[in-house]
Structure formats: structure tokens, C-alpha cells
Amino acid sequence: MRMSKSLSKNQLKYLRGLCHHLQPVVTVADKGLSDNVVQAIHETLADHELIKVKLRAERDQRAVFISKIENETGAHLVQKIGQVACFYLQHPEEPKLALPSG
């Protein structure tokens, strides 16, 4: 999947602020990042645009998971702290979040 246009530093800062209060909605655990988990992430992004994902793995494996999520969903990594990563994907028809200008 193709990623939408890149986000400005101002937009990323705004999204990071919104991420702070979110709870993880998807957890990637022992079985890894299966196609079903990627599909669940994509569907959740379509519903919410901004989500927090719990990645239960070692640092190197978390980086692989993040890259795969970005590539397969088209989402932007907004922030990663420890085992938690936040992703943003604007809804193509009905955006829910109004991002500040570039």
C-alpha cells in the first residue's frame, strides 16, 4: 500500500499530543504480526485514524513490526516509546481529525 503525503513536524507534534491519552487497541504478541493482525490494524485505523499499538517483542523485532505496519497499511508512525507505537492514517473520504497546516 502507498503512504499518503508526509506529515510536517507541526502535524506530528499535534498527533503525538493526541496519542498521549489513547489506550492500545491492538496488541502484537507471541504469534507476531500475522496477516489477520495487520488487517485488524488497518480496520482500526479506518475507524479511528489515530491508534496506539502494543508491540510485545525485542527492540529489533519491534522495528520490523513497525516497518511492516507502515508498508502494509500506508500509515505514518507518529511516535514510539518502548513497546508502544502510535500510527496515523487519514480517512480518504471522511477525515475525523483536523490536522494543523504544514
C-alpha positions as CSV (number, residue, x, y, z in Angstrom):
1,M,0.0,0.0,0.0
2,R,1.2,3.5,-0.8
3,M,1.7,6.0,2.0
4,S,-0.1,9.3,1.8
5,K,1.8,12.5,1.8
6,S,4.3,13.0,4.6
7,L,3.4,14.8,7.8
8,S,5.0,18.1,8.9
9,K,6.8,18.5,12.2
10,N,3.9,20.6,13.4
11,Q,1.3,17.9,12.5
12,L,3.4,15.1,14.1
13,K,3.7,17.2,17.3
14,Y,-0.1,17.7,17.3
15,L,-0.7,13.9,16.7
16,R,1.8,13.0,19.5
17,G,-0.2,15.1,21.9
18,L,-3.4,13.3,20.9
19,C,-1.7,9.9,21.3
20,H,-0.8,10.5,24.9
21,H,-4.4,9.8,26.1
22,L,-5.0,6.8,23.9
23,Q,-5.1,3.2,25.1
24,P,-3.6,0.4,22.9
25,V,-6.3,-1.0,20.7
26,V,-4.2,-3.8,19.1
27,T,-1.5,-5.9,20.7
28,V,1.1,-7.8,18.7
29,A,2.3,-10.6,20.9
30,D,3.8,-14.1,20.8
31,K,2.5,-15.1,17.4
32,G,3.8,-11.9,15.8
33,L,2.4,-9.7,13.1
34,S,0.1,-12.1,11.2
35,D,-2.0,-11.0,8.2
36,N,-5.0,-11.0,10.5
37,V,-3.4,-8.6,12.9
38,V,-2.3,-6.3,10.1
39,Q,-5.9,-6.4,8.8
40,A,-7.2,-5.5,12.3
41,I,-4.8,-2.6,12.5
42,H,-5.9,-1.4,9.1
43,E,-9.6,-1.6,10.0
44,T,-9.0,0.2,13.3
45,L,-7.1,3.0,11.5
46,A,-10.0,3.3,9.1
47,D,-12.4,3.8,12.1
48,H,-10.2,6.0,14.3
49,E,-7.4,7.4,12.1
50,L,-5.0,7.6,15.1
51,I,-4.3,4.4,17.1
52,K,-1.9,3.1,19.7
53,V,-0.4,-0.5,19.2
54,K,1.3,-2.6,21.8
55,L,4.3,-4.4,20.4
56,R,5.4,-7.2,22.7
57,A,8.8,-8.1,21.3
58,E,12.5,-7.2,21.5
59,R,13.7,-3.9,20.1
60,D,14.9,-5.3,16.7
61,Q,11.7,-7.2,16.2
62,R,9.6,-4.1,17.1
63,A,11.3,-2.1,14.4
64,V,10.4,-4.9,11.9
65,F,6.8,-4.8,13.0
66,I,6.6,-1.0,12.7
67,S,8.1,-1.1,9.2
68,K,5.6,-3.8,8.2
69,I,2.6,-1.9,9.6
70,E,3.7,1.2,7.8
71,N,4.2,-0.6,4.5
72,E,1.1,-2.7,4.5
73,T,-1.4,-0.1,5.8
74,G,0.1,3.1,4.5
75,A,0.0,4.6,8.0
76,H,2.5,7.1,9.4
77,L,4.4,6.2,12.5
78,V,3.7,9.2,14.8
79,Q,5.6,8.0,17.9
80,K,7.2,5.0,19.5
81,I,8.0,4.7,23.2
82,G,9.2,1.3,24.5
83,Q,6.7,-1.3,23.4
84,V,4.1,1.1,22.2
85,A,3.8,2.8,18.8
86,C,1.2,5.2,17.5
87,F,0.1,5.3,13.9
88,Y,-2.0,7.8,11.9
89,L,-3.8,7.2,8.6
90,Q,-6.2,9.9,7.4
91,H,-9.5,8.5,6.2
92,P,-9.7,9.1,2.4
93,E,-13.3,10.3,2.3
94,E,-14.3,11.4,5.8
95,P,-11.3,12.6,7.8
96,K,-12.1,12.7,11.6
97,L,-9.0,14.7,12.8
98,A,-8.3,18.2,11.5
99,L,-4.6,18.5,11.3
100,P,-2.9,21.9,11.6
101,S,-1.5,23.3,8.4
102,G,2.1,22.3,7.4
